[in-house]
Amino acid sequence: MLLNELLGQEILKKQLKSLFTSGQIPHTQCFTGDYGRGGLSLAIALALQLLWGEESIKSHKIKGKKLSFFLEHPDLHFLFPVSTSPLVSSKPKCSDYIKRWRSFLSMSPYGDSNDWMLSIGSENKQGNIGVEEVERLFKSLSLKSYLGGAKVCVVWGVEKLSAESGNKLLKLIEEPPANTFFIFVAETESDLLPTIQSRCQISSLRPIEKDTICTALIKLGCEENLANFYAANGEGSLGKAIKSFQNIEQLKTHEELFIECLRGAFKASGNKSIVIDLMKWANTVGGLGRTLQKEFLLYSLGFIRQALFMSYQTEALVNYQSMTGFSLEKFAPFVHSENALELIELLEKTCYAVDRNANGKILFSYFALKMTHILNKKEV
């Protein structure tokens, strides 16, 4: 995987190539942005170039070597979120999942933390990077390089670092072993501890161009008209667009569930018996795995934003296309200045609560009741 093979991020790739040419690669840097924009791919490409060198990579690729071969370099280290699963029942370590991780990098380089948890069978759990993992990294990096060159550590899922493990990692990057590089990948800069932020060169990932995403989807076998739809809905994230393409039925289910909630919330203001139906809805969504709950909320957040764009007559930003025949145009007037921020805040806080392992049925019962109050507000 070479930098020039990655999709999008042309300006950032040019900057990285310039740093290689000048020999000024920073020892600690971080790529921030939606995972689907390619931060992990950039981190891997940079790590492999530091360890293998561009010419060596090209030479091995001519011989038919795949990404998995390069990922097995003994001086390439990874930190990523882990959890118990059917594969590992207690005290999970990154090393327990390293084969799955390499496969994930090869198959889903634009995937997010939910995709990773699903791939190891931990869809109902939240992964984390514990302090013991950082201590093991300490020991590994204190040893001499196996091949006498650089040592590289890629830390993916920085938001899953606990305060303790983050502070432990800080000590390591403050005084790194000689010829050692750290590459962080985070969704937002705020995911980094302030002390770690101050020691990183931070590069923000830009949205990938729609045409680039569309071309990538067509290569995956997507029909051109659908590729345009998924690319538009991806909002600059190739990962989101691929997920929509590969999980169209799941996307349809998200839409059906959210529309059911919206209709129930509207009816409840004049018919209290509808509350019973909303509680049934809450039990259904609350019974889903946490990964599906989070994906549902993220879908709903995008749905509300699209309605807001239409409500304020900025149709050029609207790319919504219903899979159930729902009319966003009729719904849009109910999202306005008096409730838009509340709707978005409710969805974001509920998503945060899912991440913190809140009880699903209680959480979505509150969510449904709160929706009845917010949606029935009138614009002044």
C-alpha positions in Angstrom: 0.0 0.0 0.0 1.6 3.2 -1.2 0.5 6.7 -0.6 -0.3 7.4 -4.2 -2.6 4.3 -4.3 -4.9 5.8 -1.6 -8.2 7.5 -2.6 -8.6 11.2 -1.9 -6.5 13.4 0.5 -4.3 14.6 -2.3 -3.0 17.7 -0.5 -2.1 15.6 2.6 -0.4 12.9 0.5 1.6 15.6 -1.2 2.7 17.0 2.1 3.7 13.5 3.4 5.8 12.8 0.3 7.5 16.1 0.7 8.4 15.2 4.3 9.8 11.9 3.1 11.9 13.6 0.5 13.3 16.0 3.0 13.8 13.4 5.7 11.6 15.4 8.2 9.0 12.8 9.2 7.8 13.8 12.7 8.2 11.1 15.4 4.6 11.6 16.5 1.7 12.5 14.3 -2.1 12.1 14.2 -4.6 11.8 11.4 -8.1 13.1 12.5 -11.4 12.8 10.8 -14.2 10.4 10.1 -12.7 6.9 9.9 -14.3 6.5 6.4 -12.1 9.2 5.0 -9.0 7.0 5.1 -7.0 7.9 8.2 -6.2 4.3 8.9 -5.1 3.7 5.3 -2.8 6.7 5.5 -1.3 5.5 8.7 -0.6 2.1 7.3 0.9 3.5 4.1 3.1 5.8 6.1 4.2 3.1 8.4 5.0 0.7 5.6 7.0 3.3 3.8 9.0 4.0 7.0 9.7 0.3 7.5 10.0 -1.1 4.0 10.8 1.9 1.7 9.0 2.7 -1.4 11.2 0.8 -3.8 11.2 -2.4 -1.7 7.4 -2.2 -1.5 7.2 -1.9 -5.3 9.6 -4.8 -5.8 7.7 -7.1 -3.5 4.3 -6.1 -5.1 5.7 -7.1 -8.5 6.4 -10.5 -7.0 2.7 -10.8 -6.0 3.0 -9.9 -2.3 -0.2 -8.7 -0.7 -0.8 -6.2 2.1 -0.9 -9.0 4.7 2.8 -9.8 3.9 3.9 -6.2 4.6 1.8 -6.0 7.8 3.8 -8.9 9.3 6.9 -6.7 9.6 8.4 -7.5 13.0 9.0 -3.8 13.8 5.4 -2.7 13.1 3.3 -2.5 16.3 -0.4 -1.8 16.7 -2.7 -0.6 19.5 -6.4 -0.9 18.8 -9.6 -1.4 20.9 -10.3 -5.0 22.1 -13.0 -6.7 24.1 -14.0 -10.1 25.2 -15.6 -12.2 22.4 -16.3 -15.8 21.4 -12.6 -15.9 20.5 -11.3 -14.5 23.8 -13.3 -15.0 27.0 -11.1 -13.0 29.4 -8.3 -10.4 29.6 -8.2 -9.7 25.8 -5.0 -8.4 24.3 -4.2 -6.9 20.9 -2.0 -9.9 20.2 -5.0 -12.2 20.7 -6.7 -10.5 17.7 -3.6 -9.7 15.5 -4.6 -12.0 12.7 -8.1 -10.7 12.7 -6.7 -7.2 12.7 -4.5 -7.7 9.7 -7.5 -9.2 7.9 -9.6 -6.2 8.8 -6.9 -3.9 7.5 -6.8 -5.8 4.2 -10.6 -6.1 3.8 -12.0 -2.9 5.5 -9.3 -0.2 5.6 -12.1 2.4 5.6 -14.1 0.7 8.4 -14.9 2.2 11.8 -14.8 1.0 15.3 -18.3 -0.6 15.0 -17.1 -2.6 11.9 -14.1 -3.8 13.9 -16.2 -4.9 16.9 -18.5 -6.8 14.5 -15.6 -8.5 12.9 -14.5 -10.0 16.2 -18.0 -10.9 17.4 -18.2 -8.2 20.0 -21.1 -6.2 18.6 -22.7 -5.7 22.0 -19.5 -4.5 23.7 -17.3 -1.4 23.7 -13.6 -2.0 23.0 -10.9 -0.2 24.9 -7.2 0.1 25.0 -6.1 -0.7 28.6 -3.0 0.4 30.5 -1.7 -3.2 30.4 -1.6 -3.0 26.6 0.5 0.2 26.8 2.9 -1.5 29.3 3.4 -4.3 26.8 4.1 -1.8 24.1 6.7 -0.2 26.4 8.5 -3.5 26.7 8.4 -4.2 22.9 9.7 -0.8 21.9 12.5 -0.9 24.5 14.0 -3.8 22.6 16.3 -3.3 19.6 14.8 -3.2 16.1 14.5 -6.7 14.7 15.8 -5.6 11.3 18.0 -2.7 12.5 15.8 0.1 11.1 12.9 2.1 12.3 10.2 0.9 14.7 6.6 2.1 14.1 3.5 2.0 16.3 0.1 2.7 14.8 -2.6 3.6 17.5 -6.1 3.4 16.0 -9.2 4.2 18.1 -7.5 6.8 20.3 -11.0 7.6 21.8 -10.9 4.2 23.5 -7.8 5.0 25.5 -8.6 5.3 29.2 -7.1 8.3 31.1 -4.6 6.0 32.7 -3.5 4.3 29.5 -3.4 7.7 27.8 -1.1 9.1 30.4 1.1 6.0 30.3 1.4 6.4 26.5 2.3 10.0 27.0 5.4 9.1 28.9 6.4 6.9 26.0 6.0 9.5 23.3 7.7 12.2 25.4 10.9 10.2 25.4 10.6 7.8 22.5 13.3 5.2 21.8 15.6 6.1 19.0 14.3 5.9 15.5 10.7 5.1 16.7 7.6 6.7 15.2 4.1 6.9 16.5 1.1 7.4 14.2 -2.3 8.1 15.9 -5.7 7.8 14.1 -8.6 9.5 15.8 -12.1 10.6 14.7 -11.7 14.1 16.2 -8.9 16.1 17.7 -10.8 16.3 21.0 -10.4 12.5 21.3 -6.7 13.1 22.1 -5.6 14.0 25.6 -4.4 17.7 25.6 -1.0 16.6 26.6 -0.8 14.2 23.7 -2.2 16.8 21.3 0.7 19.1 22.2 3.2 16.5 21.1 1.6 15.5 17.8 1.7 17.0 14.4 -2.0 16.8 13.6 -3.4 16.5 10.1 -7.1 16.8 9.5 -8.6 14.6 6.8 -10.8 16.3 4.2 -14.0 14.8 2.8 -13.3 12.5 -0.2 -14.6 13.9 -3.4 -18.0 12.5 -4.5 -16.7 11.4 -7.9 -13.9 9.5 -6.3 -16.2 7.6 -4.0 -18.6 6.9 -6.9 -15.8 5.4 -9.0 -14.7 3.2 -6.1 -18.2 1.9 -5.6 -18.6 1.1 -9.3 -15.4 -0.9 -9.1 -16.9 -2.9 -6.2 -19.8 -3.8 -8.5 -22.4 -1.1 -7.6 -24.7 0.2 -10.4 -23.8 3.7 -11.5 -27.1 5.3 -10.5 -26.9 3.8 -7.0 -23.2 4.6 -6.7 -24.1 8.3 -7.1 -26.8 8.0 -4.4 -24.4 6.2 -2.0 -21.6 8.6 -2.7 -23.8 11.6 -2.0 -25.1 10.1 1.2 -21.6 9.2 2.3 -20.8 12.9 2.9 -17.2 12.5 2.0 -16.8 9.2 3.7 -15.9 6.2 1.5 -16.4 4.0 4.5 -20.0 5.1 5.0 -20.7 4.8 1.3 -19.4 1.2 1.1 -21.4 0.3 4.2 -24.6 1.6 2.6 -23.9 -0.3 -0.5 -23.1 -3.5 1.3 -25.9 -3.3 3.9 -28.8 -1.8 2.0 -31.4 -3.9 3.9 -30.0 -2.7 7.2 -30.2 0.9 6.0 -33.9 0.3 5.0 -34.5 -1.0 8.5 -33.0 2.1 10.1 -35.3 4.3 8.0 -38.4 2.2 8.9 -37.6 2.4 12.6 -36.9 6.1 12.6 -40.1 6.9 10.6 -42.1 4.8 13.0 -40.7 6.8 15.9 -41.5 10.1 14.1 -45.1 9.2 13.3 -45.7 7.9 16.9 -44.2 11.1 18.4 -46.5 13.3 16.3 -49.6 11.2 17.2 -48.8 11.0 20.9 -49.5 14.7 21.5 -53.2 14.2 20.9 -53.6 10.5 21.7 -51.9 9.2 24.9 -52.6 5.6 24.0 -49.9 6.0 21.3 -47.4 6.1 24.1 -47.9 2.3 24.5 -46.8 1.9 20.9 -43.8 4.1 21.5 -42.8 2.0 24.4 -43.0 -1.1 22.2 -40.8 0.7 19.7 -38.3 1.5 22.4 -38.2 -2.1 23.5 -37.5 -3.2 19.9 -34.6 -0.7 19.4 -33.4 -1.2 23.0 -33.1 -5.0 22.2 -30.7 -4.4 19.3 -27.0 -4.8 19.7 -25.1 -1.7 20.7 -23.4 -1.5 17.4 -26.8 -1.5 15.5 -28.2 1.1 18.0 -25.3 3.4 17.3 -25.6 3.0 13.5 -29.4 3.6 13.8 -28.7 6.9 15.7 -26.1 8.0 13.3 -28.5 7.3 10.4 -31.2 9.3 12.2 -28.8 12.2 12.8 -28.1 12.4 9.1 -31.9 12.1 8.4 -32.6 15.2 10.6 -29.8 17.2 9.0 -31.2 16.5 5.6 -34.6 17.6 6.7 -33.1 20.8 8.1 -31.4 21.6 4.8 -34.7 21.1 3.0 -36.6 23.2 5.6 -34.3 26.1 5.0 -34.5 25.7 1.2 -30.9 24.6 0.7 -31.9 21.8 -1.7 -28.4 21.7 -3.2 -27.2 20.1 0.0 -30.0 17.5 0.1 -29.1 14.0 -1.1 -31.7 12.0 0.8 -33.4 9.2 -1.1 -36.0 7.2 0.7 -36.1 3.4 0.4 -39.6 3.2 1.8 -41.4 5.9 -0.1 -41.2 8.4 2.7 -41.6 12.1 1.7 -38.8 14.2 3.3 -40.3 17.3 1.7 -43.5 16.9 3.8 -41.6 16.2 7.0 -39.0 19.0 6.6 -41.3 21.9 7.8 -41.4 20.2 11.2 -37.7 20.6 11.7 -37.1 24.3 12.3 -35.3 26.9 14.4 -37.3 26.1 17.6 -36.4 22.4 17.7 -33.5 21.5 15.3 -30.7 21.9 17.8 -32.7 20.0 20.4 -33.2 17.1 18.0 -29.6 16.9 17.1 -28.5 17.2 20.8 -30.9 14.4 21.7 -29.5 12.1 19.1 -25.9 12.9 19.9 -26.5 12.4 23.7 -28.3 9.1 23.1 -25.4 8.0 20.9 -23.0 8.9 23.7 -25.1 7.0 26.2 -25.0 3.9 24.0 -21.2 4.2 24.0 -21.3 4.3 27.8 -23.3 1.0 28.0 -26.6 2.6 29.1 -29.6 0.3 29.4 -31.1 0.2 25.9 -34.8 -0.1 26.7 -34.7 2.7 29.3 -32.6 4.9 27.1 -34.8 4.6 24.1 -38.0 4.9 26.1 -36.7 8.3 27.2 -35.7 9.0 23.6 -39.2 8.3 22.3 -40.9 10.4 24.9 -38.5 13.3 24.4 -39.2 13.2 20.7 -42.9 13.7 21.3 -42.1 16.9 23.1 -39.5 18.3 20.7 -41.2 17.4 17.4 -44.5 19.0 18.4 -42.9 22.4 19.1 -44.2 25.2 16.9 -41.9 27.6 15.1 -42.4 31.2 16.3 
